[in-house]
């Protein structure tokens, strides 16, 4: 099924981000950490930051959270900042209260890697690495226009070729994560074609990943194997005590225990088989193309997705 959806226009390098960042820094200097952190989170949620501004906001939020003894929140903010700009660092002599969550964030190697290519009439943004699943969509800016046209969460898009000034990759708020200026200069063969495709892969939901079902299959097999072993133990015990010298209630208890382990083993092996088939189906039907796109025409823009 094809679906066409209008795009949402957005602008970046907004003055509100710069003003808010300045205010956050003033509050931090005045030791108003809690108020500053709230403002930082709200500014990030506006979705108006470019990559440099977003990394700075996440670093500020990380410092503020650490100052409030929220180490986990601080590490999360630092991790997102380092995903955008792995070269970021704290000033020398920074308190261990900040240094510890920052180094923990750096140790996760969260760097986002996006490659841009042009070929066969398409400009393609390929997410090579996104361990934090930050990428939520793509946007384009046409030549001679200031506004960005943003699309999220659809499969792919094709449209007539139009001149583009920039291509962006955005997070779920709309903040820019990566920007490729002048896509016509992106490495790759330049050919005449009537299509422009701007594509970004989005990882499938957790329950639709073949790896999830593969792990589930392994866990179920291990559990079923344990139950089968316990059934064997109960059966051996029943055989040893079924000599006419032991109390019947003892044999009855062993028999009931063995039956319960046998049922659990059968159910476990059955569920493992279902999970295994699901993993095989999902693995064999993985899409070969990236999963998010935006179509731009000379008169407007739309998202075209196949569901």
N, C-alpha and C positions, 0 to 999 in steps of 0.2 A: 504494500500500500504506500502511495506517495502522499506526503503531507507538505503543504506550503504554509510557512508561518512568517509573518512580518518580523523584521529585525528591529532591535531597540537601539536608538542612537545614544552615544555617551561621549563625554569629553574627558581628556586627561590633562595632567599638569594644571589642575584646578587650583586657584588661589586659596581655596578653603583648606586644602591639605597643607600648604605652606604656613598659613596663619595658625592652624591647629597645632602643627609641629612646634612652632615657636612658643605657643601657649603651654604645650606639654613640657617643654624644656624649662620654662619659667617656673612652672609648678614643681618640677623635679628639684630645681635649685632651692625652692622654698620648703623642700621636704614634704610637700603635699602629694605623697606618692599615690594614695588611693584615688584621689580626684584626677590626677594625671593619667593613671592607668585606665580609668573609665573613659577619659577623653581619647586616649590612644586607641582603645578598642572600637569606639564609635567612629573614629576617623578611618580606621581600616575598613569598617563595615560600609562606609560610604561608597567604596569601590571607585574612587577617583584618583588613586595614586599611580604614578609610573613606577618602574622597577626600583629606581634609586630611592624614591620617597617611601615606597612600601618596605624596603629593607631597613631604612632608617627608623620607620615607625615600629617595626617588629623588634629592632634592637632596643629602642626606648622602652617598649612595653616589657621586654625581657628584664631590663635593668630595674624597672619599677616593681615588677612582680617579685624579683629577687629581694629587693629592698623591703618588701612586705612579708618576706619569709615564705613566699609561695614558690618553692623551688621547682615543682612540676610545671606550673604555668610559665615560669621563667624559661625553663628548658624548651618548652613548646614554642614560645616566641623566638628564642634564639635559633632553634632548628629551622623555622620558616625563613628567618633572615638569611641564614647560611645557605639555604636551598636556592635563594635568589642570587646571593653574592657570597661565594665561598671564601673570598679574600677578607671578609670582615674580621675584625679583632677588637678586643677590649684594650683599653689603655694600660700601659705598664703600671704595676702597683695597684691594680684593681683589687678590691676586697675579695677574699675567697668566697664570700656569700654570692657574688656574681660570677666569679671565675669557675666555680664548681659546675653550676648548670650549663654555663657556656661551653666548657670543655666536654661535658657529657653530650651536648648537642652536636659539637664538632665530630665526636667519635662515631656518630651515626652515619656520617658521610651523606648528608641529605641533598647534595647538589642536584638541581634540575638541569637537564640537558635537552635543548630543543635545536633541531637542525632544519634549516630552510633549503628548499631545492626548487628549481624551475626546470620543467621539461614537458614536452608534449602539450604545450599550451596550458600547463597547470603550475600554480605556485603552491607548494606543499610545505606545511609545517609539521615535522615529525618529532614527536616526543620520544627521545631515545631513553630518557631516564627521568622518572618522577616518583621517587620512593614515598613521598608524602601525599601523593594523589592531589596535588595542588591545581593542576590544569582542569578547568571546567568548560572552556570554550575558546573561540577565536574571534577576532575582529579585524576589520579592514578600514582603511581611510583612503578614499578616492582622491585622485589628483585634483587640486583646486578647491578642496573642501576641508573644513576643520573638524567636523564631527566624525566620530568612529561609529561604525555599524557592527553590532555585536551579535553573535549567535552562540547558543549553548545547547549541549545535550542531544543533538540530532546526528543521524548517521553520516550523511555526506550531501554535498550540494554541487550542482553544475549550472553554469549560466553562460551567457555570451561574454566574450572577452571585453574588459574595460580597463582603462589605465588606473593602476593602484599606486598610491604613494607609500603606504606602510602596511605591514601585517603584524598583528599582535596576538599573543597568547595570554589569556586572562584566567584569574581565579574565580571562585564561585561568587565573590562580591562584585567582580568586574574590574578589579585592580589589574594593571599590566604586570605580567611576570617576565615576558621577553618581548622585544620589539625588533622586527627586521625592517630596516629602512629600504625604500626603493626596491621592491621585489623583482623588478626587471633586471637588476644587476646581480641577483643571487646566482651563484655558480650553477652551471648546467646549460644544456643546449637551448637556444632560443628558436622557437619554431612558430610559424603562423598557424593559429588554430582558433576555433570559435568557442572555446571553453576556458573557464578559470575555475580551478578547484583549490580551496584552501582547507586542508584537512589536518585534524589533530586526533590521535588515538586517545580514547577515554577507557580506562580499565572497566571491565564489566562489574556489576554488583557482586559482592562476596559470594552469594549463593549461586551465581552463574559462572563461576570460575572452575575450570576442570581441575585445577590444583586443589581447590577446597574439597571436591568430591573424592579426589585421589587420597588425600590425607584421611578423610572420613572413612574410606574403604579400609585403609590400613588399621585405623583405630578399631573399627568394628571387627575386622579379622582377628586382631589381637585379643579383643574381649571374648569373641566366640571361641577362640582357641583355649583361653583360660577356662571358660565354662566347660568345654569338652574335657579338659584335663581334670577338672574337679568332678565331673561325672564319672570319669574313669577311676578316680580315687574312691568315690562312694561305692562304685560297683565292686572294686577289689575288696573293700571292707565288708560289703554284704556277702561276698563269696566266702571270705574267711570265717565269718560268724554264722553262716548257714550250715552248722554242723549238728544241729539238734541239741546243743548244750547251752545256747544263749537264749535270752528272753525274747519272745516274739515282738514285744513293743520296740526293742532295740532294732530288730531287723526291719520293722515297719518304718521306723524313723529314717533308717539308712536308705530304704527304698524311695521314700518320699523326697529325701534330699537329692538322690540321684536323678529322679524324674524332673525336679525343678532345674537342676543344672543342664539336663539334656534339652529341655524346652528352651532355656536361655541360649544354649549353643545353637540350636536350630534357627531361632529367631535372629541371632547375631549373624550367622552365615547367610541367611536370606537377605537381611538388610545390607550386608556387605556386597552381595551380588547386585542388588539394585543400585547401590552407590557406585559400584564399579562400572556398570553399564552407563549410568549417568555421566561419569567422568569420561568414558570413551566417546560418548555422543558429543559432549561439549568440546572435547579436544579435537574431534574430527570436523566440527562445524565452526571453529574459530574463524572470525572474519579475517581476510587477508589484507583488507584496506583499513586505514585509519577510520575513526568513528565519529568525528565531529566536523562539521563544515559550514561554510557560509557562501551563499551565492549572491553575486553583485551584478546588476545590469546597468545599462546606461541611464535608466530612468528610476531606478530604485534598488531594493535588495530584498532577498527572501531566503528562508531556509527550506531546503528540500531534503526530506529524510525518507528512508525506506525502513518500515517497521514490520 
